[in-house]
Amino acid sequence: MSQSTSSEQRKVAKAAGVVGLATLLSRVGGFLRDLVIAYFFGAGPAADAFFVAFRIPNLLRRLFAEGTLTIAFIPVFTEVLAKQGQEEAKLLARSTYGLLALTLLVVCGLGMTFADQVVRVMAPGFSADGQLFALTVSLTRWCFPYIFFISLAALAAGVLNSQDHFFAPAFSPVLLNLFFIACPMLLARRLDPPVLSLAVGVLLGGAAQLLLHLPYLRAKGFLLRPAWDLKNPHLRRIARLMGPAIFGAAVYQVTVAMNTILASYLPKGSVSFLYYADRLIEFPLGIFAIAVSTAILPSLSRQATQGDHQALKQTMSYGLRLTMFIVLPAMVGLIVLAKPLVLLLFARGQFGPESASATAGAVVGYGLGLWAFAAVRSVLPAFYALKDTATPVKVAAFCLLVNLGVSLALMGPLAHVGLALATTVSGAVNFLVLLWRLRHRLGPLGGREMLVSSLRIGLASAVMGLAVWLVAYMPDWGDPQGYLGRGLPPLAGMAVGAGVFLLMAYLLRLKELGEFWQMLRRRRG
């Protein structure tokens, strides 16, 4: 391994540690947020209405920001910064900011004006219930301006990540969660309908996320002021990369929207069951898989700019192996502890045992695909670093058809669990096809090493899963409705599982254990 490759891997490890720590705080805040939402609104019509309303600006956020702008902006910005200097990079950032802000204002105006039509597309099953439909439309209008704040925050995050600053972008979701928690507690009893308090939290949290980035941008000399240099050739390059990226993100979001549409035809609460299950799945994804993908893109972009494809492949493989080291045991743990975890986290107030059982089924359905969802996060940055946004689009479009076919086949017999399983199947297909296409372009990727590593990690995870099951289900933990009865099984299972997995990793001499430990030591230092 070359010295430059080793240096980039150290950067990736350090950045992943920073992002993972900040994201851990965000995910803990997210669980507290979901606990508050479940307590006040359960899995009933009000919660369904809000989740649909909030999903709409979230979808646009991924289209205009994280799903397209960031992956198109960082490689071009990194190249301009390396080859033409900071002043040209500043001008590119300001030009991008001006064009993005103007576009977002137009999108927000259109979305608030045509909220009725948007909801009819996103949740057509709600049209049969006039009161539920009207509530969803109202909440959609309140939530739409969130896209303006969060997309500009995503651009700021892209600039900071390119400067190897990762903490503020990763920490900013904590602010959104704080407003999500505070607003229902302070405003739910003062507003009519009470669920409007969540929409207020969305707006305030989005603005706070943008404001958090400003002092860090100023410190880096990149305080964003809009510029209208539409003839900037680098801006046109970003726009060309964004074209297929928008389509690719749209394909992915159509998959998410399609699940919402199909779930709206299932029994009431199905949208909420899938939402709460997805929140559990997002926890390990966010703490490490997304942290690695965020940290790896600037390094891959630098290696692609230098034309060092061998180093690029080694960095991608390194990120993928580290990701599997965390995600495979997390996957097994989530599947084994699905219902105890749901009971511990959400079973309060309006969220009863029946809702917990239904949500746990969705957790298992999603959990089976956790390895694939995480692996895709490590492979996609390689395509983006190579400025290839077309291939992920084509693969995503194919996987959309796979998801639709499996969803229609399974939603009848399995209801919302069938939709979760369809997402798992399409995720696995997505990863395998992307890996095959990348190998076709770059040559051997070290697949044998990655496969052997994953199998050994899988063996350690399976032994851990057996230990977790014995601890969580065999003893009599007392009243399952009491706090001790709900809390002890999953907490004891996780504690024992972590110890067993680390012991197995040591006995199997997994080198990822040493790499992970070195990452933690560098982060502590």
N, C-alpha and C positions, 0 to 999 in steps of 0.2 A: 504494500500500500504506500503511495507517495505521501510526501510530507504535506502537500497541499490538500490531498483527500483527507488525511488525518485531521488537519486543521479545520476543514469544513465539517467533519463529523463532530469535533469538539464544539463548534458553533451550534450545530443542530442540537446536540445534547443539552448544552446550556440554555439555548432558547426554548427547547421543549420543556425543560424544567421550570423556566419562568412562566411560560404559557400554561403549563399543567397546574402549577400552584395557583395562579390567578383564576384559572378555569374551575379548579376545585372549589374556591370560594364562591364563584358564580353558581356552580351546580348545587352547592349546599343552600345558597340563597334561593335557587330555583325550586328546590324541594320545599323549603319553607313557604315560598310563594304558592306552590301547588297545594300545600297543606291548608293555607288560608283560603284559597279558592274552593277546595273541596269542603271545608268547614262551612263556609257561607253559602255556597251554591250547589254543592254535591255534584251529581252527574245528571241533573235535570235539564229542562228546556232552557233556562237562563244561561247555564254553563255552555250548552250546545250552541246557543246564539252567539255568545262571546267568542268561543273558540273558532267558529266560522268567520266572524267579523275580524278577529285578529289575524287569522290565517291569510286573509286577502292582502293586507299591507306587508305581511311577512313574505308572501310569495313575490311581491314586487321588489322587496328588499333584495331577495336573492337574484332576481332578474337584473336589477339596475346596479347592484352593489356587489355583495359577496360572491354571487354566482357568476358575474361577468366582468364588471369593472376591475375588481381586485386581480383576477387571474390574467387579465389583459394588460393592466397597468403596471404591475410589479416587474415583469420581465423587461418591458420597454423602458420603464423608469430606471431600472438597475443598469441597463445598457447605456442609456444617456448619461447617467451619473458617472459611469466608469470611463466612457470615451470622450465626453464633451464637457464634463465638469458640473459643479453645483449650480451655477447661474442658469445654464440651459435646463437643468433638471427642475429648478424652481419655476421657470416659465412654463414648462410642461405641466407641472402640478397645478399652477394657477389657471392655466387654460382649461384643463380637465375640470377643475372646480367650477369655473364659470358656466361651462356647457352643461355639466351635471345639474347644477342648481336650477338653471332655467328649465331643463327637461323635467325635473322633479316637480316644480311648481305647476307645470301644465298637467302632469299626471295626477297630482293631488286634486286639482280643480275638476278634471274629468271624472275621477273616481267618486268624489263627493256628489257631483251632479247626477251621475248615473248609478248610484248605489243600488237602486231597486233592481236594475238589470244585472248588475254584478252578482247580487245574492241569488237571483234566479238561476244563474249559470253555476255558481259554486255549490248551492244547496237546493236543487229543484224540489226535493221532497218536502222542504219547509213551506212551500206554497200552499199546501193543503191545510195548514194551520195559520190563519190570518194573523193572530196575535204573535206567534213565534216569528213569522216572517217580518212583521213590522218592527219587532224588537231587534232582529238581526240587521235590518237596514239602518236603523238608528245608530246602533253600535258601530256599524261599518263606517258611517260618516264621521263619527268621533275618532275612530282609530286611523283613518286614512292619512292624516298629516304626519303620522309616525314615520312613513316612508321617506319624507323629506329629511328629517333629522338623522335617521339611522343610516341612510345612504351616504350623506356627507361625512358622517362619522366613519363609515367604512373606507372612504377615500383617504381620510386622515390616517386611518390604521395602515393602509397600504404604504403611505409615505413613511410612517414610523417603522414598519417592518422592514422596508428596504434599507433603513438606516440601522438595522439590527436592534431596534427598540421594540420590545414585545409586550411589556407589562401593561401599559395603559390600554391598548386595544383589547387585551384579554380580560382586564379587570372591569372595563366599562359595563358589561352586562350585569355586574353586581348592582350597579345603580338602578337599572331597570327593575331588578328583583326587589330592591328596597321600596321603590314606589308602588310596585305591585302589592307588596305586603301592607304598606302603610295606608294606602288609599281605601281599600275595603274596610280596614279596621277603624278609620277615622270618618269615612264618608258614606258607608253602605246604609247606615240608618238615617242619613240626612238627604239621600237622593232617591228619586223615584223615576225609573226602577232602581233598586239597589245595585244591580250589576253594572250600572253606568260608572260606578266607582272604579271598576277595572279599566274602563276606557280612559278615564282621567289619568290613571296610573301609567297607561301606555304613553300618552302624550308627554307627561312630565318626565318619565324615564327616558324617552327618546331624546328630548332636549338635553337632559343631564349627560347622556352618553357623548353627545357631540361636544359639549362644553369641556368635558374631562380632557379631551385630546389637545385643546388649544395651548395650554402652557407648555406641553411637551413639544408641540410643533414649533413654538416660538423659541424654545431652547435649542432646537436643531437648526434654526434659521429658515424654517419652512412655514411660517404663519401664512395661511391661505387667504389670499384676497383674489376675487374673481378677475380674470383677464379674458379678453375676447379675441385672442389670436387664433381664429378658426382655420387659418392657413398653415398652422404649425404642422410640419410633416410628421412629427412624432405623434401628434394628436390623431392624425389620420390613420397611422399605424395601429394605435389603440382601437380606433373605431372599427378598422378592418378585422382585428382579432375579436372584438366584441360581437361582431355579426353572428358568426357561428356559435360563439359562447352563449349569446342570448338565446339562440334556438336550443342549444343543449340544456341550458338551465330551464328553459320553458318546458322541454320534454320531461325533465325531472319533476318540475312543479306540477305539470299536468298529471303525472303519476300520483303526487300527493293530493291534488284536487280531485282526481278520479276516485281515490279512496274515500274522500269526504262525500262526494256525490253518491257513491254506492252505499256508504254507511247511512246517508240520510234516508234511504229506503228501508233500512233495517229497524228493529225496535228502538224506541227512544232510549237515549243514553249511549248508543253505539259510537257516536262521534267522540263522546267524552271518554269512553273506555279506551279507545285507540289513542287519544291524546295523553291520558295518564300513563299508559303503557309506554308510549314513545318517550315520555319524560324519563322513565327509568332507563331505557336503552340509551338515551342521550348522555347519561351520566358518565359511563366509561368512555364513550366516544369522545366526549368533550374534554375530559381530563387528560387523555393521552393521545388518542388517534387524531383528533383535530389539532391538538397541540403539536404533534410531530409534523402534520401536513403544513401547518402555518409556519413552523420553524424551517422546514426543508425547502420551501419554494425559493427564498432568496439565495440559498446555497446552490440549488440546482440551476437557477438562472445565471449565476456567476460562472458555473462550470460550462453551461451551454454557450454563453457568450465567448468563453475561451476555446470552445470547440473540443473540450476534454470529455468525450462521451464515456470513456471508461470510468473516470472519476464520478460522473453523473450516475452511472449504473451502480457503482459501489455505495454512493450516498443513499440512493433510493432503496437498495437492498438493506442497508443498515437501518433506515427508518422503518421499513416493513418488518424486520425481525424484532426490533424493539416494540413495535406496536402489537405484534402477535404475543409477545411475552406478557403483556398486560391484559389484552383483550380476550384471549382464549380462557384463562381462569375466570375472568369477569363474566364471560358468557355462560360457563358452566354454573357459576354461583348464582347468576340471575335466574336461570332455568330452574335450578333446584329450590331456590328460596322465593320463587315468584309470589305465591300467595302470602307467606309471612311478611315479606317486604311491603306488599300493597297494604296489608292490614296495619302494619306499623306506621306507614307514612300517611295514608289517606283515610283510614276508617274512623272518621269523626264527623259529628254533626249530621249533615244530610247524606253522607257517604256510608252506606250500610254494608253488611256482609255479602249481599247479592252483587252489589256493584264491585266489591273486592274480588269475588270469584270471577266475574266477567272480565275485569281488568287483568287479573293474573293469567287468564287464557291468552289474552293479547300479548302479554309480556313474553310468554313462552314462544308464541308465533314469531314475534320480532326477534327474540333472543337467539333463535336458531341461526339467524343470519348476521349476528353481530360481527363475526369474524370477517365476513365479506364487506359489510358496510365500512369497517375500519380499514381493511386492506385497500379498498378503492381510494381512500383518502391519501394513501402513500404512493399510489401509482399515478393518479391524475396530475400531481404537480410536475412529474417528469414530462408529460405532454405539454403542459403550459409553459414550462421552461424552454422547451424546444419550439415554442410559438405555434404549436399545433393544437388548435381548438376544434378542428373539423372532425378528427377521429372520435373524440369523446362524444360528439353530437350524434354521429351515426350509430355508435354503440348504444347510447342512451335511447335513441328512437327505437331501435330493435328491442331493447329491454322494456320499453313502454308497452309494446305489443305482447311481450311475454307476461308482464304484470296483468294486463287487461284480461288475457285469456285465462290465466290461473285464477284471478279474482272471480270472474264469472263462473268458473267451474266449482270454486270452493265456498262462495258466500252463501249459497243455498244450504248446503248441509252443515257448514261450520260458522255461519253468520260473520261477525266481525273478526273472529279468529282466522277465518279463511282469508280475509283481506290482509291480515298481518303476515300470514304464511306466503301469500302471493308476493308481498314486498321482499320477503326473504329469498324466494326463488329468483326473482329478477335481480336482486343484489348480487347473488352468487354468479349468475350469468354475466352480469356487468363486469365483475372483477376478472373472471377468467378470459373473457374476450379482450378486455383492455390489456391484460398481461401478454396475451398472444400477439396482439397488434404491436406492442412495444418491442417484443422480442424480434418480430419480423423487421422492425426498423433499425434496431440497435445491435442485433445479434444476441448471443447467450447472455442471460441476466443473472446467472448464478442460481438458477431455479433449483438445482439439486440441493444446494446448501440451504435455501429457504424452505424447501419441502422437509428435509431432515430435521431442521430446527423446529418447524411447526409440529411435526409428528412427536418429537420429544416433549415439546411444551404441552401438546395435547395429552400425552400420557400422564405427565405431572398433574394436569388439570383434571383428568378423569379420576385419579386417586384422590385428589382434593375433593371432587364432587361427592364421592362415596362418603368421605369423612364428614362433609357438611350435612349430608342427608341423615347420617346416623345421629349427629348432634342435634339437629333441628327437629327431627320427627320421632325419634325413639323415646326420649325421656318424657315424663309427664310434667309439662311446664306450668300446669295450673290453668286457671280460667282464661280461655282464649280471648275473652272480651275485656279482661283487665289489662292494665298497663304492663305489668310484669309478664303476663301470659302472652301478650302480643310482642313485647320488646325482646325478651330473652332468646327465643328460638333463632330469629335472624341474626341478632348481634353475636350470640355464642357461635352460631354457624360460621359467620364471617371471620371471627377471631381465630377459630380452629382451622378454617380453610386457608387463611393466609399463612399460618404456621406450617401446615402440611405442604402447601405448594412450595414455599421457600425451601423446606427440607428436601422435597423431591427434586427441586431445581439444583440443589447442592449435590445430591446423590447422583443425579444424571449428568452432572458437570456441564450444565447449560452455560455457555459463555455469555448469553444475554443477561444472566444474573450479575456477572461482573460488570458488564457494560452499563446496566441499569444502576448498579451501586456507584459506579464512577460518576454517572450523571448526577445522582443525588449529592455526592460529595462535592462536585464542582458547583452545584447550585448552592449548597450550604456555605461553601467558601465565598 
